[in-house]
């Protein structure tokens, strides 16, 4: 217990070091050397409490260069999104749609205080809104297309910018886009929760082993918790880079964080299917066909889940709104697998329950089926929620909802397999152990009766 308290303190200190020694804004900088072209820079969601755009540095060889801001309230916002990298609309049209613009700093050799030249734009609005930031110099581009010295003009052209974006709020939320706020805090909470559950599971396994009872379910479950923890470590590493070091997103940390999350979900599906069919609790655990179906279904969920995530979400352009990979046309095919699992799980468990002669086992299968059918139903419900949630809150709502639902059912599984004397699972394991029954493949009651009848017939002939 003392070691557990020390571990908890270390993790709390780690979370404080990771998220509370941070900058107060996210900084964006770059170069622009293509006059005549409208260039997308970044996208940021300001919260309803407002925020700031602070232009720290903006130098250009042309006074016509502009850094432009576009709110999603803009009537031309969707047209702009559809033509971010296209040429459907001209540079002049896109510039004319802006909600606000910054001009280059005026060079004053006597003014050495660069902070005095900073330009600040305060953002005030009634709800969270996405803003697009872009840069363009249409006038310079038009002059350079006339030939003659135009090519020289292009070669000499140069613009440099550095600006910061921030929301009003605490140290963490001020750095994050409003659609991302609360996600790092919630993931740190679930990281600590899964660490606690990991330790508790180890304790439960030790107790069951001391009682010489079966602990395979909890051993499998601890693997799932380990995969979830790896996923959360990768997510938190990504947030730490953004929040603490004002750095760019670690795309591959985020990618593999999602891959491990999909893997944990697929393994949990496999565990639920196996336990529902009587793994470690019934002599008549699933047939070879059922086992193959279990592995095939969980494998399909993982492989196709990763493929859909990579091609739909990971490779999506930066300016796109958050996409929950299940809430896409390929994702709907994955949901069809969940619909199949619900029927396979409930019907298979009902048939397995009918084979049992032990009332305790019948009761356990019924309770387990009811509880975890709700978990299977919750997966499509998350997609429904994602589909009808507004884009500026979708990311954080789906992320937190997904983790919360999983955590609730993880806790339920731990409660069901707790090694206490009055627990129904312990009673089942003790009764099997008492009669010296080994949990393995046994023939069904009908097969037993058929074999016994054959033995009787053989004995009668021999007699």
Secondary structure, 3 states (H helix, E strand, C coil): CHHHHHHHHHHHHHHHHHHCCCCCCEEEEEEECCCCCCEEEEEEEECCCCEEEEEEEEEECCCCCEEEEEECCCCCHHHHHHCCCCCCCCHHHHHHCCCEEEECCCCCCCCCCHHHHCEEEEECCCCCEEEEEEEECHHHHHHHCCCCCHHHHHHHCCEEEEEEEEECCCCCCCCCCCCCCCHHHHHHHHHHHHHHHHHHHHHHHHHHHHCCCCCHHHHHHHHHHHHHHHHHHHHHHHHHHHHHCCCCCCHHHHHHHHHHHHHHHHHHHHHHHHHHCCCCCCCCCCCHHHHHHHHHHHHHHHHHHHHHHHHHHHCCCCCCCCCCCCCCHHHHHHHHHHHHHHHHHHHHHHHHHHHCCCHHHHHHHHHHHHHHHHHHHHHHHHHHHHHHCCHHHHHHHHHHHHHHHHHHHHHHHHHHCCCCCCCHHHHHHHHHHHCCCCCCCCCCHHHHHHHHHHHHHHHHHHC
